[in-house]
Amino acid sequence: MGVVLDVTVRDDTGTGAAREARRNGMVPGVIYGGDDDAVSVAVKMNEVMKALNSGDFLGSMIELSHEGKNQKVFTKDVQFHPVSDFPVHVDFYRVTNKTLIEVEVTVNFIGEEESPGLKANGTLNVVRYSIEVECPAGDIPESIDVDVSKLDIGDAVHISDVTLPKGAKPTITDRDFTIATIIASRVEVEEDEDAEDVDAADVPTIEQTDDEEA
């Protein structure tokens, strides 16, 4: 387990209690889910900032420690102050390694060097930079590989073309959504338009033909 945070249980709840916790250098939060009731907690601000900077906090399974007892949780959400950008509240969801959760996983594109479309100066048009999947909390994928090595200009890769990590499945099941396409580069499009303009200029108009016959 990467991140372990020490928490204190807050007896008082509400806006006033949350503000008091922040004045004392704490970030208020709540633990919910499972068969137990929701519990209001607080975590030291510097520990939350350290966890955030590690990259293994938001959208990850971590451990909360309270009086020597540890609880596995999933960091469901972090609210930030609109001006200072400091965390002001954290939602923790109780999980086990097998608890199924929904999480956004970053897409990693591979095979770009072999793509016929990209070799022909096409551009990779990314429709989705991440995919929401349902997976066990103890086996959250770091990323999902999307192979574009066989795509030509005009081709697209859909979710049905992607091999998801074991235990993961997309949360969107009613359509075969697009992840990326290969499109012609803007330079090529402009060149084609210029060529069409030149061709059009070379074709005599009806008025020109009539003048020549006269």
GUTI-392621 format. One record per residue (C-alpha): residue in one letter; x, y, z. Coordinates in steps of 0.1 Angstrom, whole numbers, plus 5000, padded with zeros to 4 digits. Example, Ala and Ser with C-alpha at 12.3 -4.5 7.8 and 13.67 -1.06 7.14 Angstrom:
<pts>
@aa: a&xx: 5123&yy: 4955&zz: 5078
@aa: s&xx: 5137&yy: 4989&zz: 5071
</pts>
This chain:
<pts>
@aa: m&xx: 5000&yy: 5000&zz: 5000
@aa: g&xx: 5014&yy: 5033&zz: 4990
@aa: v&xx: 4996&yy: 5061&zz: 5009
@aa: v&xx: 4987&yy: 5057&zz: 5046
@aa: l&xx: 4971&yy: 5086&zz: 5064
@aa: d&xx: 4965&yy: 5091&zz: 5101
@aa: v&xx: 4930&yy: 5104&zz: 5108
@aa: t&xx: 4912&yy: 5117&zz: 5138
@aa: v&xx: 4874&yy: 5112&zz: 5143
@aa: r&xx: 4854&yy: 5145&zz: 5144
@aa: d&xx: 4826&yy: 5144&zz: 5170
@aa: d&xx: 4812&yy: 5177&zz: 5157
@aa: t&xx: 4799&yy: 5180&zz: 5122
@aa: g&xx: 4786&yy: 5208&zz: 5101
@aa: t&xx: 4801&yy: 5239&zz: 5085
@aa: g&xx: 4813&yy: 5254&zz: 5117
@aa: a&xx: 4831&yy: 5223&zz: 5128
@aa: a&xx: 4847&yy: 5219&zz: 5093
@aa: r&xx: 4860&yy: 5255&zz: 5095
@aa: e&xx: 4874&yy: 5249&zz: 5129
@aa: a&xx: 4893&yy: 5219&zz: 5116
@aa: r&xx: 4908&yy: 5239&zz: 5087
@aa: r&xx: 4919&yy: 5267&zz: 5111
@aa: n&xx: 4938&yy: 5240&zz: 5130
@aa: g&xx: 4956&yy: 5228&zz: 5099
@aa: m&xx: 4934&yy: 5199&zz: 5092
@aa: v&xx: 4914&yy: 5188&zz: 5062
@aa: p&xx: 4879&yy: 5176&zz: 5071
@aa: g&xx: 4865&yy: 5145&zz: 5054
@aa: v&xx: 4840&yy: 5117&zz: 5056
@aa: i&xx: 4843&yy: 5079&zz: 5054
@aa: y&xx: 4813&yy: 5061&zz: 5040
@aa: g&xx: 4802&yy: 5030&zz: 5022
@aa: g&xx: 4801&yy: 4993&zz: 5032
@aa: d&xx: 4779&yy: 4982&zz: 5061
@aa: d&xx: 4790&yy: 5009&zz: 5085
@aa: d&xx: 4776&yy: 5044&zz: 5091
@aa: a&xx: 4794&yy: 5074&zz: 5077
@aa: v&xx: 4821&yy: 5088&zz: 5100
@aa: s&xx: 4834&yy: 5124&zz: 5100
@aa: v&xx: 4872&yy: 5126&zz: 5101
@aa: a&xx: 4901&yy: 5150&zz: 5097
@aa: v&xx: 4935&yy: 5146&zz: 5083
@aa: k&xx: 4966&yy: 5169&zz: 5086
@aa: m&xx: 4969&yy: 5193&zz: 5058
@aa: n&xx: 5006&yy: 5186&zz: 5052
@aa: e&xx: 4999&yy: 5148&zz: 5049
@aa: v&xx: 4971&yy: 5154&zz: 5024
@aa: m&xx: 4993&yy: 5177&zz: 5003
@aa: k&xx: 5021&yy: 5151&zz: 5004
@aa: a&xx: 4997&yy: 5124&zz: 4993
@aa: l&xx: 4983&yy: 5146&zz: 4965
@aa: n&xx: 5018&yy: 5153&zz: 4952
@aa: s&xx: 5026&yy: 5116&zz: 4952
@aa: g&xx: 5001&yy: 5110&zz: 4925
@aa: d&xx: 4987&yy: 5080&zz: 4943
@aa: f&xx: 4959&yy: 5096&zz: 4963
@aa: l&xx: 4929&yy: 5108&zz: 4942
@aa: g&xx: 4912&yy: 5079&zz: 4925
@aa: s&xx: 4934&yy: 5054&zz: 4943
@aa: m&xx: 4930&yy: 5029&zz: 4971
@aa: i&xx: 4949&yy: 5040&zz: 5003
@aa: e&xx: 4948&yy: 5032&zz: 5040
@aa: l&xx: 4935&yy: 5053&zz: 5068
@aa: s&xx: 4950&yy: 5047&zz: 5103
@aa: h&xx: 4931&yy: 5055&zz: 5135
@aa: e&xx: 4943&yy: 5044&zz: 5169
@aa: g&xx: 4963&yy: 5015&zz: 5155
@aa: k&xx: 4935&yy: 5002&zz: 5133
@aa: n&xx: 4938&yy: 5005&zz: 5095
@aa: q&xx: 4909&yy: 5008&zz: 5070
@aa: k&xx: 4913&yy: 5005&zz: 5033
@aa: v&xx: 4895&yy: 5032&zz: 5014
@aa: f&xx: 4892&yy: 5046&zz: 4979
@aa: t&xx: 4897&yy: 5084&zz: 4976
@aa: k&xx: 4864&yy: 5092&zz: 4959
@aa: d&xx: 4867&yy: 5130&zz: 4957
@aa: v&xx: 4888&yy: 5160&zz: 4969
@aa: q&xx: 4873&yy: 5195&zz: 4970
@aa: f&xx: 4896&yy: 5224&zz: 4965
@aa: h&xx: 4894&yy: 5260&zz: 4976
@aa: p&xx: 4885&yy: 5281&zz: 4945
@aa: v&xx: 4912&yy: 5307&zz: 4952
@aa: s&xx: 4941&yy: 5291&zz: 4972
@aa: d&xx: 4936&yy: 5257&zz: 4955
@aa: f&xx: 4942&yy: 5239&zz: 4988
@aa: p&xx: 4921&yy: 5209&zz: 4997
@aa: v&xx: 4891&yy: 5217&zz: 5018
@aa: h&xx: 4873&yy: 5183&zz: 5020
@aa: v&xx: 4880&yy: 5147&zz: 5012
@aa: d&xx: 4855&yy: 5119&zz: 5006
@aa: f&xx: 4867&yy: 5083&zz: 5014
@aa: y&xx: 4848&yy: 5052&zz: 5003
@aa: r&xx: 4853&yy: 5020&zz: 5023
@aa: v&xx: 4866&yy: 4991&zz: 5001
@aa: t&xx: 4882&yy: 4957&zz: 5001
@aa: n&xx: 4905&yy: 4945&zz: 4974
@aa: k&xx: 4875&yy: 4929&zz: 4956
@aa: t&xx: 4851&yy: 4958&zz: 4959
@aa: l&xx: 4840&yy: 4969&zz: 4925
@aa: i&xx: 4844&yy: 5006&zz: 4919
@aa: e&xx: 4841&yy: 5030&zz: 4889
@aa: v&xx: 4872&yy: 5049&zz: 4881
@aa: e&xx: 4887&yy: 5070&zz: 4852
@aa: v&xx: 4918&yy: 5054&zz: 4838
@aa: t&xx: 4942&yy: 5073&zz: 4815
@aa: v&xx: 4946&yy: 5062&zz: 4779
@aa: n&xx: 4981&yy: 5054&zz: 4767
@aa: f&xx: 4984&yy: 5053&zz: 4729
@aa: i&xx: 5009&yy: 5029&zz: 4714
@aa: g&xx: 5020&yy: 5020&zz: 4679
@aa: e&xx: 5021&yy: 5056&zz: 4666
@aa: e&xx: 5054&yy: 5050&zz: 4648
@aa: e&xx: 5038&yy: 5022&zz: 4628
@aa: s&xx: 5005&yy: 5039&zz: 4619
@aa: p&xx: 5001&yy: 5042&zz: 4581
@aa: g&xx: 4980&yy: 5073&zz: 4587
@aa: l&xx: 5005&yy: 5091&zz: 4609
@aa: k&xx: 5033&yy: 5081&zz: 4586
@aa: a&xx: 5014&yy: 5099&zz: 4558
@aa: n&xx: 5014&yy: 5131&zz: 4579
@aa: g&xx: 4980&yy: 5125&zz: 4594
@aa: t&xx: 4971&yy: 5136&zz: 4629
@aa: l&xx: 4960&yy: 5116&zz: 4659
@aa: n&xx: 4927&yy: 5131&zz: 4670
@aa: v&xx: 4921&yy: 5120&zz: 4706
@aa: v&xx: 4884&yy: 5118&zz: 4715
@aa: r&xx: 4889&yy: 5104&zz: 4750
@aa: y&xx: 4920&yy: 5108&zz: 4771
@aa: s&xx: 4906&yy: 5085&zz: 4797
@aa: i&xx: 4881&yy: 5057&zz: 4799
@aa: e&xx: 4858&yy: 5051&zz: 4829
@aa: v&xx: 4859&yy: 5014&zz: 4839
@aa: e&xx: 4845&yy: 4992&zz: 4867
@aa: c&xx: 4872&yy: 4972&zz: 4883
@aa: p&xx: 4883&yy: 4957&zz: 4917
@aa: a&xx: 4896&yy: 4984&zz: 4941
@aa: g&xx: 4927&yy: 4964&zz: 4947
@aa: d&xx: 4935&yy: 4961&zz: 4910
@aa: i&xx: 4930&yy: 4996&zz: 4895
@aa: p&xx: 4949&yy: 4998&zz: 4861
@aa: e&xx: 4976&yy: 5026&zz: 4859
@aa: s&xx: 4966&yy: 5031&zz: 4823
@aa: i&xx: 4949&yy: 5015&zz: 4793
@aa: d&xx: 4969&yy: 5008&zz: 4761
@aa: v&xx: 4952&yy: 5017&zz: 4729
@aa: d&xx: 4969&yy: 5004&zz: 4697
@aa: v&xx: 4968&yy: 5027&zz: 4667
@aa: s&xx: 4995&yy: 5009&zz: 4647
@aa: k&xx: 4971&yy: 4998&zz: 4620
@aa: l&xx: 4951&yy: 5030&zz: 4616
@aa: d&xx: 4952&yy: 5049&zz: 4583
@aa: i&xx: 4938&yy: 5084&zz: 4576
@aa: g&xx: 4900&yy: 5082&zz: 4582
@aa: d&xx: 4902&yy: 5052&zz: 4605
@aa: a&xx: 4890&yy: 5052&zz: 4641
@aa: v&xx: 4896&yy: 5030&zz: 4672
@aa: h&xx: 4866&yy: 5021&zz: 4693
@aa: i&xx: 4863&yy: 5006&zz: 4728
@aa: s&xx: 4855&yy: 4972&zz: 4711
@aa: d&xx: 4890&yy: 4973&zz: 4696
@aa: v&xx: 4907&yy: 4977&zz: 4730
@aa: t&xx: 4918&yy: 4949&zz: 4753
@aa: l&xx: 4911&yy: 4961&zz: 4788
@aa: p&xx: 4931&yy: 4949&zz: 4818
@aa: k&xx: 4919&yy: 4918&zz: 4835
@aa: g&xx: 4888&yy: 4925&zz: 4857
@aa: a&xx: 4880&yy: 4958&zz: 4841
@aa: k&xx: 4851&yy: 4966&zz: 4819
@aa: p&xx: 4838&yy: 4999&zz: 4805
@aa: t&xx: 4809&yy: 5016&zz: 4824
@aa: i&xx: 4794&yy: 5027&zz: 4791
@aa: t&xx: 4778&yy: 4996&zz: 4776
@aa: d&xx: 4751&yy: 5010&zz: 4753
@aa: r&xx: 4774&yy: 5020&zz: 4724
@aa: d&xx: 4808&yy: 5013&zz: 4709
@aa: f&xx: 4822&yy: 5047&zz: 4716
@aa: t&xx: 4852&yy: 5062&zz: 4698
@aa: i&xx: 4885&yy: 5068&zz: 4715
@aa: a&xx: 4906&yy: 5083&zz: 4687
@aa: t&xx: 4907&yy: 5089&zz: 4650
@aa: i&xx: 4934&yy: 5096&zz: 4624
@aa: i&xx: 4926&yy: 5127&zz: 4604
@aa: a&xx: 4944&yy: 5145&zz: 4576
@aa: s&xx: 4967&yy: 5172&zz: 4588
@aa: r&xx: 4955&yy: 5208&zz: 4583
@aa: v&xx: 4985&yy: 5215&zz: 4560
@aa: e&xx: 4974&yy: 5188&zz: 4536
@aa: v&xx: 4938&yy: 5200&zz: 4536
@aa: e&xx: 4949&yy: 5235&zz: 4528
@aa: e&xx: 4972&yy: 5222&zz: 4500
@aa: d&xx: 4942&yy: 5202&zz: 4485
@aa: e&xx: 4920&yy: 5233&zz: 4487
@aa: d&xx: 4947&yy: 5254&zz: 4469
@aa: a&xx: 4950&yy: 5227&zz: 4442
@aa: e&xx: 4913&yy: 5228&zz: 4437
@aa: d&xx: 4914&yy: 5266&zz: 4433
@aa: v&xx: 4942&yy: 5264&zz: 4407
@aa: d&xx: 4923&yy: 5237&zz: 4388
@aa: a&xx: 4892&yy: 5258&zz: 4388
@aa: a&xx: 4911&yy: 5288&zz: 4375
@aa: d&xx: 4924&yy: 5268&zz: 4345
@aa: v&xx: 4889&yy: 5259&zz: 4334
@aa: p&xx: 4875&yy: 5286&zz: 4310
@aa: t&xx: 4841&yy: 5300&zz: 4319
@aa: i&xx: 4812&yy: 5301&zz: 4294
@aa: e&xx: 4817&yy: 5339&zz: 4290
@aa: q&xx: 4853&yy: 5333&zz: 4281
@aa: t&xx: 4844&yy: 5307&zz: 4255
@aa: d&xx: 4817&yy: 5330&zz: 4239
@aa: d&xx: 4842&yy: 5358&zz: 4236
@aa: e&xx: 4867&yy: 5337&zz: 4218
@aa: e&xx: 4841&yy: 5324&zz: 4193
@aa: a&xx: 4829&yy: 5360&zz: 4186
</pts>
